[in-house]
Amino acid sequence: MKNLSIGVIGHVDHGKTSLVKALTGIDTDLLREEHERGLSIVPGFSYINHKNISVDLIDLPGHETFVKNMVSGASGMSSVLLVIAANEGIMPQTIEHLDITSILKIEKGLVVLSKVDLLSDKELLIERKKIEKFLEASHLKNIEIHEVSAVTKIGIDNLRKSIIDIAKNIPENIRVKKNFFLPIDRSFHKQGFGTIVTGTLRLGSINTESKISLLPQNRKLSIRGIHVHGKNISEAKKGQRIAINLRGIKADEVDRGNVISSKDFLTKTTMIETEVKLLDQPLFSLKNNTIVHFLIGTLDIPARIKIKEKNILNNGEKALAKFFFKKPVVTHKDEKFIIRSFSPSRTIGGGKVIRVNVSKRDIKAIEAPKKLTLPKVDFLKIDLDQAQTKIINDLEKKYLDLGHNVESQENILDGKETTKEMNSLLLKQGKLVSLKQYDRHDKCLVHTKNLDIFKSKIKESFPYPSKFTIAQVRDLLATSRKSVIPIMEHFDNTGVTQRFGDFRRLRVK
């Protein structure tokens, strides 16, 4: 059996989820709402099975707020479907997702020009030429382009055939390494089974008799069962999307970012050596001792960088560097990682791990890590005229005045181009956070001050380990369920809360 993981990437609302449904018949948005649809299919995951070929399609979030989830899914994939809506063309997350695949060295896949039913033949030809020109300067310059519509099903069969052809052409994994590891992206309790963890196997093979460790907790565990696409299997291999039923541990003792590995194979560390490169974008630079988001496997953790023989790394430059962490990290040599700035939150570079288990002598040779606090750097200084200043101040006040309510962006903006520009500026300045709306179609934004108030009230009213429901938060904030759901999903994804079915609780820090 050949196994292939393909990431479905691209800007928000460019039709990724509809495309996956058209290809597989699986609605991944439905899976995000109803988590009980089988062990191995977690939010955003579906599959195509064809003879001796199994292809996992990973529907990755397009919202800029959820880039860390995109990286989490992308870390285990070997190919991509880059989805670009014909009626909108190349957008910010199109570019960022393409940058991320470049850093992760994902060089195979297909471009999908979606929603072609919305354009005339002439308009479609113009848009296709724009995309071809855009790709010329990228690592995917020779990639095949498919024109499709999830509505009319134009091009879907040909696209599915091309996906299967990619899988056919991957080399057989004859020599399977003895050791294995799996970064965990989800843990939950299932009635009648117990604790389930899911992820993509990054190395080796695992079976029901394997002796395993949970890290960084360093717990020795055993396996009750392994599931792929809802079916029991005795053994899984590198690249497969799997669910593992564990013995001897509760679901709330396992976090996203933890790792399952062969017994005594990996160890935790607070410093790793890497080869890092910044994206070749204007104004990108990174100084020694800067704190960044470090995304590796399914983990997103603050890290301080120490660049070898340099004080600053400029755009497009590569260097050897050490990253220091306040909490233990578990990874493996040659694993790829992404780094993102804190404010504004954007992908600035990445690289690969070259050494993990650094000795104490090496650590002492470098100054001890400073306290991990967010750098107070003004990344965005823009001179506004009087009219723009009034618009941005009025707009910010509108968001602040919403209090505990969350509104669609369309209900806030007046449709004028200047207002949209000032709205984007507030986002880039980090004053607004983008949330996924309740109906999953409209984009909604919330002011960070209001979000901090939400967080404080929840922490005060439901201290760990108290569990609470959406209804309880709704009553606490005196707002609607429609406002509460995107807020709580944001807290789930940013590590403030942890979900267990209909209940949530604060994560232990």
C-alpha positions as CSV (number, residue, x, y, z in Angstrom):
1,M,0.0,0.0,0.0
2,K,1.3,3.4,-1.0
3,N,0.4,6.3,1.4
4,L,0.5,10.0,0.5
5,S,-0.4,13.1,2.5
6,I,-1.5,16.1,0.5
7,G,-2.2,19.5,2.1
8,V,-5.0,21.6,0.6
9,I,-3.8,25.1,1.0
10,G,-4.7,28.7,0.0
11,H,-6.5,31.9,1.0
12,V,-9.7,31.8,3.1
13,D,-12.9,31.3,1.2
14,H,-11.2,30.1,-2.0
15,G,-13.2,26.9,-1.9
16,K,-10.8,24.4,-0.2
17,T,-13.4,22.6,1.9
18,S,-15.9,22.5,-1.0
19,L,-13.1,21.1,-3.2
20,V,-12.3,18.3,-0.7
21,K,-16.0,17.4,-0.4
22,A,-16.3,17.2,-4.2
23,L,-13.2,15.0,-4.4
24,T,-14.0,12.7,-1.4
25,G,-17.6,13.1,-0.5
26,I,-16.5,14.1,3.0
27,D,-17.5,17.5,4.4
28,T,-14.6,18.5,6.6
29,D,-16.5,21.5,8.0
30,L,-19.1,19.1,9.3
31,L,-16.3,17.1,10.9
32,R,-15.1,20.2,12.7
33,E,-18.6,20.6,14.2
34,E,-19.2,16.9,14.9
35,H,-16.1,15.3,16.4
36,E,-17.6,11.9,16.8
37,R,-17.4,10.8,13.1
38,G,-14.8,8.1,13.5
39,L,-11.4,7.7,15.1
40,S,-8.9,8.6,12.4
41,I,-10.7,11.5,10.6
42,V,-10.1,14.6,12.7
43,P,-11.1,18.2,11.9
44,G,-10.0,19.1,8.4
45,F,-9.0,15.5,7.3
46,S,-10.4,13.3,4.6
47,Y,-9.1,10.7,2.2
48,I,-9.1,9.0,-1.2
49,N,-8.6,5.3,-1.5
50,H,-7.9,3.7,-4.9
51,K,-6.7,0.1,-5.3
52,N,-3.4,-0.1,-3.4
53,I,-3.2,3.7,-2.9
54,S,-4.3,5.8,0.1
55,V,-4.2,9.6,-0.1
56,D,-4.9,11.7,3.0
57,L,-6.2,15.2,2.1
58,I,-5.5,17.7,4.8
59,D,-7.8,20.7,4.5
60,L,-5.7,23.4,6.0
61,P,-7.1,26.7,7.5
62,G,-6.9,29.7,5.2
63,H,-7.5,32.3,7.9
64,E,-4.3,34.2,8.9
65,T,-5.3,33.8,12.5
66,F,-4.9,30.0,12.2
67,V,-1.6,29.8,10.3
68,K,-0.2,27.7,13.2
69,N,-2.9,25.1,12.5
70,M,-1.9,25.2,8.9
71,V,1.7,24.6,9.8
72,S,0.6,21.8,12.2
73,G,-1.1,20.0,9.3
74,A,1.5,20.8,6.8
75,S,4.4,19.3,8.8
76,G,3.4,15.8,7.9
77,M,2.5,16.3,4.2
78,S,4.6,15.6,1.1
79,S,2.6,17.3,-1.6
80,V,0.1,20.2,-1.9
81,L,-3.0,21.3,-3.7
82,L,-2.7,25.1,-3.9
83,V,-6.2,26.4,-4.3
84,I,-6.7,29.8,-5.9
85,A,-10.2,31.1,-6.6
86,A,-10.6,32.3,-10.2
87,N,-12.8,35.2,-9.1
88,E,-10.3,36.6,-6.6
89,G,-6.9,35.5,-7.8
90,I,-3.7,35.6,-5.7
91,M,-4.3,36.8,-2.1
92,P,-2.2,37.3,1.1
93,Q,-2.6,33.7,2.4
94,T,-1.9,32.3,-1.0
95,I,1.5,33.9,-0.8
96,E,2.1,33.0,2.8
97,H,1.1,29.4,2.4
98,L,3.3,29.1,-0.7
99,D,6.2,30.5,1.4
100,I,5.5,27.9,4.1
101,T,5.6,25.0,1.6
102,S,9.0,26.4,0.3
103,I,10.4,26.4,3.9
104,L,9.1,22.9,4.5
105,K,10.6,21.7,1.2
106,I,7.3,20.5,-0.2
107,E,7.9,20.6,-3.9
108,K,5.3,18.3,-5.4
109,G,1.6,18.9,-6.0
110,L,-1.0,20.7,-8.2
111,V,-2.5,24.1,-8.5
112,V,-6.3,24.2,-8.4
113,L,-7.9,27.2,-10.1
114,S,-11.3,26.9,-8.3
115,K,-14.7,28.5,-8.9
116,V,-14.2,28.6,-12.7
117,D,-17.9,28.6,-13.2
118,L,-18.0,32.3,-12.0
119,L,-15.8,33.5,-14.9
120,S,-16.2,33.7,-18.7
121,D,-13.6,31.8,-20.8
122,K,-11.8,35.1,-21.6
123,E,-11.6,36.2,-17.9
124,L,-10.4,32.7,-16.9
125,L,-7.6,32.8,-19.5
126,I,-6.4,36.2,-18.1
127,E,-6.5,34.9,-14.5
128,R,-4.6,31.7,-15.5
129,K,-1.8,33.7,-17.1
130,K,-1.5,35.8,-13.9
131,I,-1.1,32.6,-11.8
132,E,1.4,31.1,-14.2
133,K,3.5,34.3,-14.0
134,F,3.2,34.3,-10.2
135,L,4.4,30.7,-10.0
136,E,7.4,31.3,-12.3
137,A,9.3,32.9,-9.4
138,S,8.4,30.1,-6.9
139,H,9.6,26.6,-6.1
140,L,6.4,25.3,-7.8
141,K,7.1,27.0,-11.2
142,N,6.5,23.8,-13.3
143,I,3.4,22.6,-11.4
144,E,0.3,21.5,-13.2
145,I,-2.8,23.7,-13.1
146,H,-6.3,22.3,-12.9
147,E,-9.4,24.4,-13.6
148,V,-12.3,23.1,-11.5
149,S,-15.7,23.9,-10.0
150,A,-16.9,22.2,-6.9
151,V,-20.5,23.4,-7.8
152,T,-20.7,22.1,-11.4
153,K,-18.0,19.4,-10.9
154,I,-16.0,20.6,-13.9
155,G,-12.5,19.2,-13.7
156,I,-13.1,17.2,-10.5
157,D,-12.6,13.7,-12.1
158,N,-9.4,14.8,-13.9
159,L,-8.0,16.4,-10.7
160,R,-8.7,13.2,-8.7
161,K,-6.9,11.2,-11.4
162,S,-3.9,13.5,-11.2
163,I,-3.8,13.1,-7.4
164,I,-3.8,9.4,-7.7
165,D,-1.0,9.6,-10.3
166,I,1.2,11.6,-7.9
167,A,0.7,8.8,-5.3
168,K,1.5,6.2,-8.0
169,N,4.9,7.9,-8.7
170,I,6.1,8.1,-5.1
171,P,8.9,5.5,-4.4
172,E,8.1,2.4,-2.4
173,N,9.2,2.7,1.2
174,I,11.2,-0.6,1.2
175,R,13.4,0.0,4.2
176,V,11.4,1.2,7.2
177,K,13.3,2.6,10.1
178,K,13.0,0.9,13.4
179,N,12.3,4.0,15.5
180,F,9.2,6.1,15.0
181,F,7.7,9.3,16.2
182,L,4.3,11.0,15.9
183,P,3.6,14.7,16.8
184,I,0.1,14.8,18.4
185,D,-2.4,17.3,17.0
186,R,-5.4,16.1,19.0
187,S,-6.4,14.1,22.0
188,F,-9.9,13.2,23.2
189,H,-11.9,10.6,25.1
190,K,-14.3,8.3,23.1
191,Q,-16.9,6.3,25.0
192,G,-16.1,2.6,25.0
193,F,-12.5,3.2,23.8
194,G,-10.8,5.6,26.2
195,T,-8.1,8.0,25.2
196,I,-7.5,8.6,21.5
197,V,-4.6,10.7,20.1
198,T,-4.2,11.6,16.4
199,G,-1.4,12.7,14.1
200,T,0.7,11.9,11.0
201,L,3.5,9.3,11.5
202,R,6.7,11.2,10.7
203,L,9.2,8.3,10.9
204,G,9.3,4.5,10.9
205,S,6.4,2.2,11.6
206,I,4.2,1.5,14.7
207,N,2.1,-1.5,15.6
208,T,-0.1,-2.6,18.5
209,E,2.8,-4.3,20.2
210,S,5.1,-1.3,20.0
211,K,6.6,0.0,23.3
212,I,6.0,3.8,23.3
213,S,6.8,6.9,25.2
214,L,4.7,10.1,25.6
215,L,7.0,13.1,25.7
216,P,7.8,15.5,27.2
217,Q,5.9,13.9,30.1
218,N,8.2,10.8,29.7
219,R,5.3,8.4,30.3
220,K,5.7,4.8,29.2
221,L,2.4,3.7,27.6
222,S,0.9,0.8,25.6
223,I,-1.4,0.7,22.6
224,R,-5.0,-0.7,22.6
225,G,-5.5,-0.2,18.9
226,I,-4.5,1.8,15.8
227,H,-7.1,3.2,13.3
228,V,-6.7,4.5,9.8
229,H,-9.8,5.9,8.0
230,G,-12.1,4.5,10.6
231,K,-10.7,0.9,10.3
232,N,-8.6,-1.2,12.7
233,I,-5.1,-1.9,11.5
234,S,-2.2,-3.8,13.1
235,E,0.6,-1.6,11.7
236,A,1.0,1.9,10.4
237,K,3.9,3.4,8.4
238,K,5.6,6.8,7.9
239,G,3.3,9.3,6.2
240,Q,0.0,7.7,7.3
241,R,-2.6,9.8,9.2
242,I,-3.5,7.6,12.2
243,A,-5.5,7.5,15.5
244,I,-4.0,5.6,18.4
245,N,-6.1,4.2,21.3
246,L,-3.9,4.5,24.4
247,R,-3.9,2.6,27.7
248,G,-3.0,4.1,31.1
249,I,-3.6,7.8,30.5
250,K,-6.5,10.3,30.5
251,A,-7.2,12.5,27.4
252,D,-6.7,15.7,29.5
253,E,-3.1,14.5,30.3
254,V,-2.2,14.8,26.7
255,D,-1.7,18.1,24.9
256,R,-1.4,19.2,21.3
257,G,2.3,19.4,20.6
258,N,3.2,16.3,22.7
259,V,5.0,13.5,20.9
260,I,4.5,9.7,20.8
261,S,7.8,7.9,20.0
262,S,9.6,4.6,20.3
263,K,10.6,3.9,23.9
264,D,13.9,5.7,24.8
265,F,14.2,7.1,21.2
266,L,13.7,10.8,21.8
267,T,14.4,13.1,24.7
268,K,13.2,16.5,25.7
269,T,15.4,19.6,25.4
270,T,15.3,23.4,25.9
271,M,17.8,24.2,23.2
272,I,18.2,23.0,19.6
273,E,20.7,23.8,16.9
274,T,19.3,24.7,13.5
275,E,19.9,26.0,10.0
276,V,17.6,28.9,9.6
277,K,16.7,31.2,6.6
278,L,14.6,34.3,6.5
279,L,12.1,34.8,3.6
280,D,13.4,37.2,0.9
281,Q,10.8,39.9,1.7
282,P,11.4,43.6,2.1
283,L,12.0,44.8,5.7
284,F,12.4,41.3,7.1
285,S,15.3,41.1,9.6
286,L,15.9,39.3,12.9
287,K,18.2,40.4,15.7
288,N,20.0,38.2,18.2
289,N,17.9,37.4,21.3
290,T,14.6,38.2,19.5
291,I,11.6,36.2,20.7
292,V,9.7,34.5,17.9
293,H,6.9,31.9,17.5
294,F,8.6,28.6,16.8
295,L,6.4,26.1,15.0
296,I,7.5,22.6,14.6
297,G,5.5,19.4,14.2
298,T,2.2,20.3,16.0
299,L,3.9,22.6,18.5
300,D,3.8,26.4,18.7
301,I,6.1,27.8,21.4
302,P,8.0,31.0,22.1
303,A,11.7,30.8,21.4
304,R,14.7,33.0,21.7
305,I,17.2,33.0,18.8
306,K,21.0,33.1,19.1
307,I,22.5,33.6,15.6
308,K,26.0,32.1,15.1
309,E,28.7,34.8,14.3
310,K,26.1,37.4,13.6
311,N,24.1,40.1,15.4
312,I,21.3,40.3,12.8
313,L,19.9,38.1,10.0
314,N,18.5,40.1,7.0
315,N,15.9,39.1,4.5
316,G,16.9,36.2,2.3
317,E,19.9,35.3,4.5
318,K,20.8,31.9,5.9
319,A,22.7,31.1,9.1
320,L,23.3,28.6,11.8
321,A,21.4,29.4,15.0
322,K,20.4,28.0,18.3
323,F,16.8,28.4,19.7
324,F,16.2,28.5,23.4
325,F,12.8,27.4,24.9
326,K,11.3,28.1,28.4
327,K,9.5,24.7,28.2
328,P,10.8,21.4,27.0
329,V,10.6,20.6,23.2
330,V,10.6,17.2,21.6
331,T,11.6,16.8,18.0
332,H,14.0,14.9,15.7
333,K,17.0,15.8,13.5
334,D,16.1,17.1,10.0
335,E,12.6,18.1,11.0
336,K,11.5,21.4,9.4
337,F,10.2,24.4,11.3
338,I,8.6,27.8,10.7
339,I,9.3,31.0,12.6
340,R,6.8,33.9,12.9
341,S,7.0,37.3,14.4
342,F,4.7,38.3,17.2
343,S,3.6,41.7,16.1
344,P,2.5,41.8,13.4
345,S,1.9,38.1,13.3
346,R,3.5,36.8,10.1
347,T,5.7,34.1,8.7
348,I,9.3,35.4,8.5
349,G,11.3,32.3,7.8
350,G,12.2,28.8,8.9
351,G,14.6,25.9,8.4
352,K,15.6,22.5,9.7
353,V,16.9,21.0,12.9
354,I,20.5,19.8,12.7
355,R,21.1,18.8,16.4
356,V,18.6,18.1,19.2
357,N,20.2,16.7,22.3
358,V,22.6,19.5,23.0
359,S,25.0,18.9,26.0
360,K,25.1,20.9,29.2
361,R,28.6,22.0,28.3
362,D,27.3,23.5,25.0
363,I,24.5,25.3,26.8
364,K,26.9,26.8,29.3
365,A,29.0,28.1,26.4
366,I,26.2,30.4,25.4
367,E,24.6,33.0,27.7
368,A,21.7,31.6,29.7
369,P,18.3,32.2,28.1
370,K,16.7,35.5,29.1
371,K,13.1,35.6,30.3
372,L,10.8,34.9,27.4
373,T,8.8,38.1,27.1
374,L,7.4,39.5,23.9
375,P,9.6,42.0,22.1
376,K,8.4,45.5,22.2
377,V,9.1,46.3,18.6
378,D,7.0,48.7,16.4
379,F,7.0,46.8,13.1
380,L,4.4,49.1,11.5
381,K,4.9,52.8,11.6
382,I,2.7,54.5,9.0
383,D,2.0,58.2,8.6
384,L,-1.8,58.8,8.2
385,D,-3.4,62.0,7.0
386,Q,-6.2,63.6,9.0
387,A,-9.0,61.9,7.2
388,Q,-7.4,58.4,7.6
389,T,-6.7,59.0,11.3
390,K,-10.4,59.8,11.9
391,I,-11.5,56.7,10.0
392,I,-9.1,54.4,11.8
393,N,-10.1,55.9,15.2
394,D,-13.8,55.6,14.5
395,L,-13.4,52.1,13.2
396,E,-11.4,51.0,16.3
397,K,-14.1,52.6,18.5
398,K,-16.8,50.5,16.7
399,Y,-15.0,47.3,17.6
400,L,-14.4,48.4,21.2
401,D,-18.1,49.3,21.6
402,L,-19.1,45.8,20.6
403,G,-18.1,44.7,24.1
404,H,-18.9,41.0,24.5
405,N,-20.6,40.8,21.1
406,V,-18.9,39.6,17.9
407,E,-20.1,40.9,14.5
408,S,-19.3,40.0,10.9
409,Q,-16.7,42.3,9.3
410,E,-19.3,43.1,6.6
411,N,-21.6,44.6,9.3
412,I,-18.8,46.8,10.6
413,L,-17.4,48.2,7.3
414,D,-19.1,50.7,5.1
415,G,-17.9,49.3,1.9
416,K,-15.5,52.2,1.1
417,E,-12.0,51.2,0.0
418,T,-10.3,53.6,2.6
419,T,-12.2,52.0,5.4
420,K,-11.1,48.5,4.3
421,E,-7.5,49.7,4.2
422,M,-7.7,51.1,7.7
423,N,-9.4,47.9,8.8
424,S,-6.4,45.9,7.4
425,L,-4.0,48.3,9.1
426,L,-5.7,47.6,12.5
427,L,-5.2,43.9,11.9
428,K,-1.6,44.3,10.9
429,Q,-1.0,46.4,14.0
430,G,-2.3,43.6,16.1
431,K,-5.2,45.6,17.5
432,L,-7.8,43.2,15.9
433,V,-7.9,39.4,15.8
434,S,-9.7,37.5,13.0
435,L,-12.1,34.8,14.2
436,K,-14.0,32.2,12.3
437,Q,-17.7,33.1,12.3
438,Y,-20.4,30.9,13.6
439,D,-21.9,30.2,10.1
440,R,-18.3,29.5,8.8
441,H,-18.8,32.0,5.9
442,D,-18.4,35.5,7.2
443,K,-15.2,36.8,8.6
444,C,-15.5,38.5,12.0
445,L,-13.0,40.5,14.0
446,V,-12.7,41.3,17.6
447,H,-10.6,43.9,19.4
448,T,-7.7,42.5,21.4
449,K,-8.8,44.5,24.5
450,N,-12.2,42.9,24.4
451,L,-10.6,39.5,23.9
452,D,-8.4,40.1,26.9
453,I,-11.6,40.9,29.0
454,F,-13.3,37.7,27.7
455,K,-10.2,35.7,28.8
456,S,-10.0,37.3,32.2
457,K,-13.7,36.7,33.0
458,I,-13.4,33.1,31.9
459,K,-10.3,32.5,34.0
460,E,-11.9,34.2,37.0
461,S,-15.2,32.3,36.7
462,F,-13.9,28.9,35.7
463,P,-10.5,28.3,37.3
464,Y,-8.7,25.1,36.5
465,P,-9.8,22.3,36.6
466,S,-13.4,23.5,36.4
467,K,-15.2,22.4,33.2
468,F,-17.7,24.7,31.5
469,T,-20.0,24.8,28.4
470,I,-20.7,27.3,25.7
471,A,-24.0,28.1,27.4
472,Q,-22.3,29.0,30.7
473,V,-19.9,31.4,28.9
474,R,-22.8,32.9,27.0
475,D,-24.6,33.6,30.3
476,L,-21.4,34.9,31.9
477,L,-20.8,37.4,29.1
478,A,-24.5,38.1,28.6
479,T,-24.1,37.7,24.9
480,S,-25.2,35.3,22.1
481,R,-24.1,31.8,21.3
482,K,-23.2,33.1,17.9
483,S,-20.6,35.4,19.5
484,V,-19.3,32.9,22.0
485,I,-18.5,30.0,19.6
486,P,-15.8,31.9,17.5
487,I,-14.3,33.3,20.7
488,M,-14.0,29.8,22.3
489,E,-12.7,28.3,19.1
490,H,-10.0,31.0,19.1
491,F,-9.1,30.2,22.7
492,D,-8.9,26.5,21.8
493,N,-6.6,27.2,19.0
494,T,-4.3,29.6,20.9
495,G,-3.9,27.3,23.9
496,V,-6.1,29.1,26.4
497,T,-8.7,26.4,26.7
498,Q,-8.9,22.7,25.9
499,R,-12.1,21.0,24.5
500,F,-13.6,17.7,25.7
501,G,-16.8,17.1,23.7
502,D,-19.3,19.7,24.9
503,F,-17.1,20.8,27.7
504,R,-14.0,23.0,27.9
505,R,-11.5,23.9,30.6
506,L,-8.5,26.1,31.0
507,R,-5.2,24.6,29.9
508,V,-2.5,24.1,32.6
509,K,0.4,26.5,32.0
